[in-house]
Amino acid sequence: AGYALFKLTDKGLLKDVTNLNKQFESPESAAKIIKLKAFKKFKDTTKALKAAAAICEGKLDKNLEKFLQKKGPKSEKMKLAVMDSKLGG
């Protein structure tokens, strides 16, 4: 288990996100539109549980923040899409 960052292969899908969740109904359909960009494995079960709890509470865990700073979008042209409105701000 760990944090995963995916790159959307078809940016046109973000123009109307109303039905974007339908693209993720199966692993096969999701694999057609996203590619794994980065992955950071949790060091242990305690870290994994802490990270899961933070996400469930809509909080940004320090380790997730570091991961996104290191592996996330580097320019203003790139955007980070977040499904949870609490995390997305």
Biopython code that builds the backbone (N, CA, C, O; Angstrom):
import numpy as np
from Bio.PDB.StructureBuilder import StructureBuilder

atoms = [
    (1, "ALA", "N", (0.846, -1.188, 0.000)),
    (1, "ALA", "CA", (0.000, 0.000, 0.000)),
    (1, "ALA", "C", (0.882, 1.238, 0.000)),
    (1, "ALA", "O", (2.016, 1.213, 0.476)),
    (2, "GLY", "N", (0.340, 2.319, -0.542)),
    (2, "GLY", "CA", (1.091, 3.558, -0.590)),
    (2, "GLY", "C", (0.325, 4.633, -1.342)),
    (2, "GLY", "O", (-0.844, 4.459, -1.686)),
    (3, "TYR", "N", (0.998, 5.737, -1.589)),
    (3, "TYR", "CA", (0.419, 6.834, -2.362)),
    (3, "TYR", "C", (0.729, 6.604, -3.828)),
    (3, "TYR", "O", (1.845, 6.222, -4.182)),
    (4, "ALA", "N", (-0.258, 6.838, -4.681)),
    (4, "ALA", "CA", (-0.060, 6.713, -6.120)),
    (4, "ALA", "C", (-0.501, 8.010, -6.786)),
    (4, "ALA", "O", (-1.497, 8.618, -6.394)),
    (5, "LEU", "N", (0.248, 8.418, -7.787)),
    (5, "LEU", "CA", (-0.069, 9.616, -8.562)),
    (5, "LEU", "C", (-0.202, 9.176, -10.012)),
    (5, "LEU", "O", (0.701, 8.551, -10.567)),
    (6, "PHE", "N", (-1.325, 9.506, -10.612)),
    (6, "PHE", "CA", (-1.595, 9.100, -11.982)),
    (6, "PHE", "C", (-1.669, 10.307, -12.898)),
    (6, "PHE", "O", (-2.054, 11.400, -12.481)),
    (7, "LYS", "N", (-1.297, 10.095, -14.151)),
    (7, "LYS", "CA", (-1.396, 11.143, -15.162)),
    (7, "LYS", "C", (-2.553, 10.796, -16.090)),
    (7, "LYS", "O", (-2.660, 9.668, -16.572)),
    (8, "LEU", "N", (-3.404, 11.765, -16.331)),
    (8, "LEU", "CA", (-4.545, 11.589, -17.225)),
    (8, "LEU", "C", (-4.038, 11.658, -18.667)),
    (8, "LEU", "O", (-3.361, 12.614, -19.044)),
    (9, "THR", "N", (-4.365, 10.652, -19.467)),
    (9, "THR", "CA", (-3.865, 10.612, -20.839)),
    (9, "THR", "C", (-4.720, 11.430, -21.803)),
    (9, "THR", "O", (-4.245, 11.823, -22.868)),
    (10, "ASP", "N", (-5.967, 11.688, -21.444)),
    (10, "ASP", "CA", (-6.866, 12.479, -22.288)),
    (10, "ASP", "C", (-7.351, 13.682, -21.498)),
    (10, "ASP", "O", (-8.313, 13.587, -20.736)),
    (11, "LYS", "N", (-6.684, 14.811, -21.680)),
    (11, "LYS", "CA", (-7.025, 16.018, -20.918)),
    (11, "LYS", "C", (-8.414, 16.544, -21.243)),
    (11, "LYS", "O", (-8.984, 17.311, -20.466)),
    (12, "GLY", "N", (-8.959, 16.146, -22.371)),
    (12, "GLY", "CA", (-10.303, 16.568, -22.749)),
    (12, "GLY", "C", (-11.366, 16.090, -21.776)),
    (12, "GLY", "O", (-12.441, 16.683, -21.688)),
    (13, "LEU", "N", (-11.076, 15.029, -21.051)),
    (13, "LEU", "CA", (-12.033, 14.506, -20.074)),
    (13, "LEU", "C", (-12.272, 15.482, -18.929)),
    (13, "LEU", "O", (-13.303, 15.402, -18.261)),
    (14, "LEU", "N", (-11.354, 16.389, -18.693)),
    (14, "LEU", "CA", (-11.505, 17.334, -17.589)),
    (14, "LEU", "C", (-12.404, 18.519, -17.943)),
    (14, "LEU", "O", (-12.790, 19.286, -17.061)),
    (15, "LYS", "N", (-12.737, 18.675, -19.214)),
    (15, "LYS", "CA", (-13.602, 19.787, -19.611)),
    (15, "LYS", "C", (-15.013, 19.625, -19.040)),
    (15, "LYS", "O", (-15.672, 20.609, -18.703)),
    (16, "ASP", "N", (-15.466, 18.379, -18.936)),
    (16, "ASP", "CA", (-16.767, 18.096, -18.331)),
    (16, "ASP", "C", (-16.587, 16.896, -17.402)),
    (16, "ASP", "O", (-16.600, 15.749, -17.849)),
    (17, "VAL", "N", (-16.420, 17.168, -16.119)),
    (17, "VAL", "CA", (-16.131, 16.108, -15.150)),
    (17, "VAL", "C", (-17.393, 15.471, -14.568)),
    (17, "VAL", "O", (-17.310, 14.632, -13.671)),
    (18, "THR", "N", (-18.549, 15.866, -15.072)),
    (18, "THR", "CA", (-19.810, 15.355, -14.545)),
    (18, "THR", "C", (-19.852, 13.831, -14.519)),
    (18, "THR", "O", (-20.290, 13.241, -13.532)),
    (19, "ASN", "N", (-19.406, 13.199, -15.581)),
    (19, "ASN", "CA", (-19.464, 11.743, -15.681)),
    (19, "ASN", "C", (-18.087, 11.099, -15.654)),
    (19, "ASN", "O", (-17.931, 9.960, -16.094)),
    (20, "LEU", "N", (-17.100, 11.798, -15.153)),
    (20, "LEU", "CA", (-15.739, 11.270, -15.124)),
    (20, "LEU", "C", (-15.651, 9.981, -14.310)),
    (20, "LEU", "O", (-14.874, 9.087, -14.644)),
    (21, "ASN", "N", (-16.438, 9.884, -13.251)),
    (21, "ASN", "CA", (-16.397, 8.684, -12.407)),
    (21, "ASN", "C", (-16.763, 7.416, -13.174)),
    (21, "ASN", "O", (-16.353, 6.325, -12.778)),
    (22, "LYS", "N", (-17.519, 7.534, -14.255)),
    (22, "LYS", "CA", (-17.875, 6.361, -15.060)),
    (22, "LYS", "C", (-16.644, 5.752, -15.738)),
    (22, "LYS", "O", (-16.625, 4.562, -16.052)),
    (23, "GLN", "N", (-15.625, 6.573, -15.959)),
    (23, "GLN", "CA", (-14.394, 6.078, -16.577)),
    (23, "GLN", "C", (-13.625, 5.153, -15.634)),
    (23, "GLN", "O", (-12.708, 4.449, -16.056)),
    (24, "PHE", "N", (-14.005, 5.161, -14.358)),
    (24, "PHE", "CA", (-13.305, 4.369, -13.350)),
    (24, "PHE", "C", (-14.155, 3.211, -12.819)),
    (24, "PHE", "O", (-13.879, 2.682, -11.743)),
    (25, "GLU", "N", (-15.174, 2.824, -13.560)),
    (25, "GLU", "CA", (-16.042, 1.736, -13.114)),
    (25, "GLU", "C", (-15.349, 0.385, -13.155)),
    (25, "GLU", "O", (-15.748, -0.537, -12.443)),
    (26, "SER", "N", (-14.320, 0.254, -13.976)),
    (26, "SER", "CA", (-13.559, -1.003, -14.022)),
    (26, "SER", "C", (-12.083, -0.666, -14.168)),
    (26, "SER", "O", (-11.738, 0.400, -14.677)),
    (27, "PRO", "N", (-11.208, -1.564, -13.726)),
    (27, "PRO", "CA", (-9.769, -1.327, -13.891)),
    (27, "PRO", "C", (-9.379, -1.179, -15.360)),
    (27, "PRO", "O", (-8.470, -0.417, -15.690)),
    (28, "GLU", "N", (-10.058, -1.901, -16.230)),
    (28, "GLU", "CA", (-9.742, -1.839, -17.666)),
    (28, "GLU", "C", (-10.067, -0.468, -18.263)),
    (28, "GLU", "O", (-9.280, 0.079, -19.036)),
    (29, "SER", "N", (-11.222, 0.080, -17.904)),
    (29, "SER", "CA", (-11.586, 1.388, -18.444)),
    (29, "SER", "C", (-10.713, 2.487, -17.847)),
    (29, "SER", "O", (-10.370, 3.447, -18.538)),
    (30, "ALA", "N", (-10.353, 2.358, -16.582)),
    (30, "ALA", "CA", (-9.469, 3.346, -15.954)),
    (30, "ALA", "C", (-8.082, 3.308, -16.590)),
    (30, "ALA", "O", (-7.467, 4.353, -16.805)),
    (31, "ALA", "N", (-7.592, 2.115, -16.887)),
    (31, "ALA", "CA", (-6.257, 1.963, -17.474)),
    (31, "ALA", "C", (-6.155, 2.624, -18.841)),
    (31, "ALA", "O", (-5.057, 2.955, -19.289)),
    (32, "LYS", "N", (-7.280, 2.818, -19.500)),
    (32, "LYS", "CA", (-7.285, 3.462, -20.819)),
    (32, "LYS", "C", (-7.061, 4.970, -20.732)),
    (32, "LYS", "O", (-6.612, 5.588, -21.698)),
    (33, "ILE", "N", (-7.371, 5.561, -19.581)),
    (33, "ILE", "CA", (-7.299, 7.026, -19.490)),
    (33, "ILE", "C", (-6.249, 7.542, -18.509)),
    (33, "ILE", "O", (-5.968, 8.741, -18.491)),
    (34, "ILE", "N", (-5.663, 6.666, -17.696)),
    (34, "ILE", "CA", (-4.627, 7.113, -16.760)),
    (34, "ILE", "C", (-3.411, 6.197, -16.819)),
    (34, "ILE", "O", (-3.507, 5.018, -17.160)),
    (35, "LYS", "N", (-2.269, 6.776, -16.476)),
    (35, "LYS", "CA", (-1.017, 6.024, -16.385)),
    (35, "LYS", "C", (-0.358, 6.380, -15.058)),
    (35, "LYS", "O", (-0.406, 7.528, -14.617)),
    (36, "LEU", "N", (0.258, 5.384, -14.427)),
    (36, "LEU", "CA", (0.943, 5.612, -13.161)),
    (36, "LEU", "C", (2.157, 6.508, -13.386)),
    (36, "LEU", "O", (3.018, 6.209, -14.214)),
    (37, "LYS", "N", (2.213, 7.607, -12.641)),
    (37, "LYS", "CA", (3.339, 8.544, -12.750)),
    (37, "LYS", "C", (4.322, 8.340, -11.607)),
    (37, "LYS", "O", (5.534, 8.404, -11.812)),
    (38, "ALA", "N", (3.806, 8.095, -10.399)),
    (38, "ALA", "CA", (4.682, 7.931, -9.233)),
    (38, "ALA", "C", (3.972, 7.101, -8.174)),
    (38, "ALA", "O", (2.744, 7.083, -8.089)),
    (39, "PHE", "N", (4.778, 6.415, -7.369)),
    (39, "PHE", "CA", (4.242, 5.605, -6.271)),
    (39, "PHE", "C", (5.214, 5.665, -5.109)),
    (39, "PHE", "O", (6.425, 5.561, -5.301)),
    (40, "LYS", "N", (4.684, 5.833, -3.895)),
    (40, "LYS", "CA", (5.507, 5.819, -2.687)),
    (40, "LYS", "C", (4.876, 4.848, -1.700)),
    (40, "LYS", "O", (3.766, 5.060, -1.213)),
    (41, "LYS", "N", (5.595, 3.801, -1.423)),
    (41, "LYS", "CA", (5.115, 2.756, -0.523)),
    (41, "LYS", "C", (5.153, 3.252, 0.923)),
    (41, "LYS", "O", (6.075, 3.964, 1.320)),
    (42, "PHE", "N", (4.129, 2.862, 1.712)),
    (42, "PHE", "CA", (4.137, 3.178, 3.130)),
    (42, "PHE", "C", (5.221, 2.345, 3.815)),
    (42, "PHE", "O", (5.448, 1.192, 3.449)),
    (43, "LYS", "N", (5.889, 2.935, 4.809)),
    (43, "LYS", "CA", (6.966, 2.234, 5.509)),
    (43, "LYS", "C", (6.453, 1.081, 6.351)),
    (43, "LYS", "O", (7.117, 0.053, 6.480)),
    (44, "ASP", "N", (5.261, 1.256, 6.928)),
    (44, "ASP", "CA", (4.697, 0.200, 7.768)),
    (44, "ASP", "C", (3.188, 0.393, 7.882)),
    (44, "ASP", "O", (2.630, 1.361, 7.366)),
    (45, "THR", "N", (2.545, -0.541, 8.562)),
    (45, "THR", "CA", (1.091, -0.515, 8.715)),
    (45, "THR", "C", (0.622, 0.713, 9.478)),
    (45, "THR", "O", (-0.429, 1.275, 9.169)),
    (46, "THR", "N", (1.389, 1.129, 10.466)),
    (46, "THR", "CA", (1.023, 2.312, 11.254)),
    (46, "THR", "C", (0.938, 3.545, 10.361)),
    (46, "THR", "O", (-0.013, 4.321, 10.455)),
    (47, "LYS", "N", (1.937, 3.723, 9.492)),
    (47, "LYS", "CA", (1.932, 4.878, 8.565)),
    (47, "LYS", "C", (0.742, 4.793, 7.612)),
    (47, "LYS", "O", (0.114, 5.805, 7.301)),
    (48, "ALA", "N", (0.439, 3.582, 7.151)),
    (48, "ALA", "CA", (-0.688, 3.397, 6.236)),
    (48, "ALA", "C", (-2.007, 3.755, 6.910)),
    (48, "ALA", "O", (-2.844, 4.436, 6.318)),
    (49, "LEU", "N", (-2.193, 3.299, 8.140)),
    (49, "LEU", "CA", (-3.422, 3.606, 8.874)),
    (49, "LEU", "C", (-3.555, 5.093, 9.168)),
    (49, "LEU", "O", (-4.646, 5.657, 9.085)),
    (50, "LYS", "N", (-2.438, 5.722, 9.511)),
    (50, "LYS", "CA", (-2.438, 7.167, 9.775)),
    (50, "LYS", "C", (-2.817, 7.935, 8.505)),
    (50, "LYS", "O", (-3.596, 8.887, 8.560)),
    (51, "ALA", "N", (-2.271, 7.523, 7.381)),
    (51, "ALA", "CA", (-2.566, 8.181, 6.107)),
    (51, "ALA", "C", (-4.035, 7.993, 5.729)),
    (51, "ALA", "O", (-4.694, 8.934, 5.289)),
    (52, "ALA", "N", (-4.541, 6.774, 5.903)),
    (52, "ALA", "CA", (-5.945, 6.494, 5.584)),
    (52, "ALA", "C", (-6.880, 7.305, 6.475)),
    (52, "ALA", "O", (-7.886, 7.836, 6.005)),
    (53, "ALA", "N", (-6.548, 7.399, 7.753)),
    (53, "ALA", "CA", (-7.375, 8.170, 8.679)),
    (53, "ALA", "C", (-7.395, 9.644, 8.296)),
    (53, "ALA", "O", (-8.445, 10.285, 8.344)),
    (54, "ALA", "N", (-6.243, 10.183, 7.919)),
    (54, "ALA", "CA", (-6.164, 11.591, 7.523)),
    (54, "ALA", "C", (-7.032, 11.856, 6.293)),
    (54, "ALA", "O", (-7.753, 12.851, 6.241)),
    (55, "ILE", "N", (-6.961, 10.969, 5.310)),
    (55, "ILE", "CA", (-7.763, 11.149, 4.097)),
    (55, "ILE", "C", (-9.250, 11.051, 4.420)),
    (55, "ILE", "O", (-10.047, 11.835, 3.904)),
    (56, "CYS", "N", (-9.629, 10.099, 5.265)),
    (56, "CYS", "CA", (-11.036, 9.956, 5.662)),
    (56, "CYS", "C", (-11.555, 11.198, 6.373)),
    (56, "CYS", "O", (-12.735, 11.533, 6.270)),
    (57, "GLU", "N", (-10.672, 11.877, 7.093)),
    (57, "GLU", "CA", (-11.042, 13.099, 7.810)),
    (57, "GLU", "C", (-10.917, 14.342, 6.927)),
    (57, "GLU", "O", (-11.189, 15.454, 7.380)),
    (58, "GLY", "N", (-10.507, 14.156, 5.669)),
    (58, "GLY", "CA", (-10.359, 15.288, 4.757)),
    (58, "GLY", "C", (-9.140, 16.129, 5.052)),
    (58, "GLY", "O", (-9.110, 17.319, 4.740)),
    (59, "LYS", "N", (-8.120, 15.510, 5.660)),
    (59, "LYS", "CA", (-6.897, 16.228, 6.006)),
    (59, "LYS", "C", (-5.748, 15.784, 5.113)),
    (59, "LYS", "O", (-5.725, 14.654, 4.625)),
    (60, "LEU", "N", (-4.803, 16.683, 4.909)),
    (60, "LEU", "CA", (-3.626, 16.391, 4.109)),
    (60, "LEU", "C", (-2.499, 15.947, 5.035)),
    (60, "LEU", "O", (-1.945, 16.758, 5.778)),
    (61, "ASP", "N", (-2.163, 14.671, 4.992)),
    (61, "ASP", "CA", (-1.082, 14.104, 5.788)),
    (61, "ASP", "C", (0.254, 14.704, 5.341)),
    (61, "ASP", "O", (0.434, 14.993, 4.158)),
    (62, "LYS", "N", (1.190, 14.894, 6.277)),
    (62, "LYS", "CA", (2.498, 15.473, 5.951)),
    (62, "LYS", "C", (3.219, 14.673, 4.875)),
    (62, "LYS", "O", (3.846, 15.244, 3.983)),
    (63, "ASN", "N", (3.129, 13.344, 4.963)),
    (63, "ASN", "CA", (3.810, 12.504, 3.982)),
    (63, "ASN", "C", (3.187, 12.634, 2.601)),
    (63, "ASN", "O", (3.897, 12.602, 1.596)),
    (64, "LEU", "N", (1.858, 12.780, 2.541)),
    (64, "LEU", "CA", (1.194, 12.990, 1.256)),
    (64, "LEU", "C", (1.588, 14.345, 0.680)),
    (64, "LEU", "O", (1.833, 14.469, -0.520)),
    (65, "GLU", "N", (1.648, 15.354, 1.537)),
    (65, "GLU", "CA", (2.052, 16.686, 1.081)),
    (65, "GLU", "C", (3.467, 16.659, 0.501)),
    (65, "GLU", "O", (3.714, 17.251, -0.550)),
    (66, "LYS", "N", (4.389, 15.983, 1.170)),
    (66, "LYS", "CA", (5.764, 15.871, 0.671)),
    (66, "LYS", "C", (5.803, 15.119, -0.658)),
    (66, "LYS", "O", (6.516, 15.504, -1.585)),
    (67, "PHE", "N", (5.030, 14.048, -0.732)),
    (67, "PHE", "CA", (4.961, 13.255, -1.962)),
    (67, "PHE", "C", (4.470, 14.111, -3.125)),
    (67, "PHE", "O", (5.047, 14.075, -4.212)),
    (68, "LEU", "N", (3.412, 14.876, -2.902)),
    (68, "LEU", "CA", (2.863, 15.717, -3.966)),
    (68, "LEU", "C", (3.811, 16.845, -4.351)),
    (68, "LEU", "O", (3.895, 17.210, -5.524)),
    (69, "GLN", "N", (4.521, 17.397, -3.380)),
    (69, "GLN", "CA", (5.493, 18.450, -3.685)),
    (69, "GLN", "C", (6.634, 17.906, -4.542)),
    (69, "GLN", "O", (7.134, 18.584, -5.439)),
    (70, "LYS", "N", (7.029, 16.682, -4.251)),
    (70, "LYS", "CA", (8.149, 16.080, -4.975)),
    (70, "LYS", "C", (7.731, 15.545, -6.347)),
    (70, "LYS", "O", (8.455, 15.723, -7.326)),
    (71, "LYS", "N", (6.583, 14.901, -6.422)),
    (71, "LYS", "CA", (6.168, 14.211, -7.644)),
    (71, "LYS", "C", (5.013, 14.875, -8.391)),
    (71, "LYS", "O", (4.713, 14.504, -9.526)),
    (72, "GLY", "N", (4.377, 15.836, -7.770)),
    (72, "GLY", "CA", (3.192, 16.458, -8.362)),
    (72, "GLY", "C", (3.523, 17.458, -9.452)),
    (72, "GLY", "O", (4.677, 17.582, -9.861)),
    (73, "PRO", "N", (2.498, 18.180, -9.927)),
    (73, "PRO", "CA", (2.671, 19.156, -11.006)),
    (73, "PRO", "C", (3.734, 20.194, -10.672)),
    (73, "PRO", "O", (3.792, 20.706, -9.554)),
    (74, "LYS", "N", (4.569, 20.494, -11.657)),
    (74, "LYS", "CA", (5.669, 21.441, -11.450)),
    (74, "LYS", "C", (5.411, 22.802, -12.101)),
    (74, "LYS", "O", (6.060, 23.785, -11.744)),
    (75, "SER", "N", (4.490, 22.871, -13.035)),
    (75, "SER", "CA", (4.226, 24.147, -13.701)),
    (75, "SER", "C", (2.749, 24.518, -13.549)),
    (75, "SER", "O", (1.919, 23.688, -13.179)),
    (76, "GLU", "N", (2.447, 25.768, -13.840)),
    (76, "GLU", "CA", (1.069, 26.238, -13.739)),
    (76, "GLU", "C", (0.185, 25.617, -14.817)),
    (76, "GLU", "O", (-1.037, 25.584, -14.674)),
    (77, "LYS", "N", (0.795, 25.124, -15.893)),
    (77, "LYS", "CA", (0.024, 24.496, -16.961)),
    (77, "LYS", "C", (-0.501, 23.128, -16.533)),
    (77, "LYS", "O", (-1.495, 22.642, -17.071)),
    (78, "MET", "N", (0.167, 22.516, -15.570)),
    (78, "MET", "CA", (-0.257, 21.210, -15.073)),
    (78, "MET", "C", (-1.179, 21.408, -13.889)),
    (78, "MET", "O", (-0.999, 22.341, -13.107)),
    (79, "LYS", "N", (-2.160, 20.543, -13.752)),
    (79, "LYS", "CA", (-3.119, 20.660, -12.659)),
    (79, "LYS", "C", (-3.234, 19.334, -11.944)),
    (79, "LYS", "O", (-3.028, 18.273, -12.533)),
    (80, "LEU", "N", (-3.564, 19.407, -10.674)),
    (80, "LEU", "CA", (-3.788, 18.230, -9.847)),
    (80, "LEU", "C", (-5.294, 18.115, -9.613)),
    (80, "LEU", "O", (-5.904, 19.004, -9.020)),
    (81, "ALA", "N", (-5.883, 17.028, -10.076)),
    (81, "ALA", "CA", (-7.310, 16.798, -9.873)),
    (81, "ALA", "C", (-7.492, 15.963, -8.617)),
    (81, "ALA", "O", (-6.831, 14.940, -8.436)),
    (82, "VAL", "N", (-8.397, 16.410, -7.752)),
    (82, "VAL", "CA", (-8.668, 15.720, -6.497)),
    (82, "VAL", "C", (-10.170, 15.501, -6.400)),
    (82, "VAL", "O", (-10.954, 16.434, -6.573)),
    (83, "MET", "N", (-10.563, 14.267, -6.123)),
    (83, "MET", "CA", (-11.984, 13.931, -6.074)),
    (83, "MET", "C", (-12.645, 14.453, -4.797)),
    (83, "MET", "O", (-13.801, 14.874, -4.838)),
    (84, "ASP", "N", (-11.942, 14.436, -3.673)),
    (84, "ASP", "CA", (-12.504, 14.850, -2.389)),
    (84, "ASP", "C", (-12.406, 16.367, -2.251)),
    (84, "ASP", "O", (-11.309, 16.926, -2.261)),
    (85, "SER", "N", (-13.542, 17.022, -2.123)),
    (85, "SER", "CA", (-13.561, 18.491, -2.053)),
    (85, "SER", "C", (-12.842, 19.021, -0.820)),
    (85, "SER", "O", (-12.314, 20.132, -0.856)),
    (86, "LYS", "N", (-12.805, 18.250, 0.281)),
    (86, "LYS", "CA", (-12.107, 18.690, 1.472)),
    (86, "LYS", "C", (-10.593, 18.717, 1.243)),
    (86, "LYS", "O", (-9.904, 19.627, 1.704)),
    (87, "LEU", "N", (-10.094, 17.726, 0.537)),
    (87, "LEU", "CA", (-8.659, 17.687, 0.246)),
    (87, "LEU", "C", (-8.288, 18.669, -0.839)),
    (87, "LEU", "O", (-7.206, 19.254, -0.811)),
    (88, "GLY", "N", (-9.180, 18.856, -1.796)),
    (88, "GLY", "CA", (-8.894, 19.729, -2.930)),
    (88, "GLY", "C", (-8.894, 21.202, -2.579)),
    (88, "GLY", "O", (-8.266, 22.012, -3.261)),
    (89, "GLY", "N", (-9.594, 21.543, -1.521)),
    (89, "GLY", "CA", (-9.638, 22.933, -1.080)),
    (89, "GLY", "C", (-10.491, 23.708, -1.968)),
    (89, "GLY", "O", (-10.661, 24.910, -1.767)),
]
sb = StructureBuilder()
sb.init_structure("model")
sb.init_model(0)
sb.init_chain("A")
sb.init_seg("    ")
for serial, (resi, resn, name, xyz) in enumerate(atoms, 1):
    if name == "N":
        sb.init_residue(resn, " ", resi, " ")
    sb.init_atom(name, np.array(xyz, "f"), 0.0, 1.0, " ", f" {name:<3s}", serial, name[0])
structure = sb.get_structure()
